[in-house]
Amino acid sequence: VNSVQEPGGNVTGVRYPGPDIAVLRYELLRDLMPDLNRILIPYQAGYPIVQSQLEALYPVAEADGVTIVEAPVNTPDELAAFLQNLAESGDTDIDAILGLAEPMAVNPAAVAVLAAFGEEYAIPVSGLLYLADSSYRSLFNVSVDMVKTGGLAAPLAHKIFQGIEPGTIPVVSADPFMEIDYNMIQQLGLELPETVLAVADVIYR
């Protein structure tokens, strides 16, 4: 692909803006926790779209003086072992857990492991959203509205059916979609600026 504006070849489509969303998740976490110093980022090792998200995150975090602790794992059991090693070494001085757009963040078993670890050590979980029947849930999710994202493909398909070469049709980027669990934010004694609440797509109270 030459660029989003000029994909070239036989390519067009709707882009999931993973790196942009990773930065938005981080910025929202900073809004909630201005004194953030150290964040844990678990992810499935070797998953193709993770590296671009990390490359977008590191400069922003480094500019804020925030340390990223990576947890590349392959299974929920490996994630549990990684967190257990942190606990046994006394290295639980982590301010928050930030999820990326990748499989581990939506794996129910992995989410349960993160929730248990976060609850035990009072570490907020963010970047993904699960509203399970639990006393400890994640703070927010920034992703895309999948229905609206799918709808963005219709005009592209229409152009192709009219005979326009796909490679000349700019790739469309989906808009971010923000969900906030306000109850959990309050439960942890955090404060979210009204300006952020005003632009949230869904607020669970």
Disulfide bonds with the S-S distance in Angstrom:
none
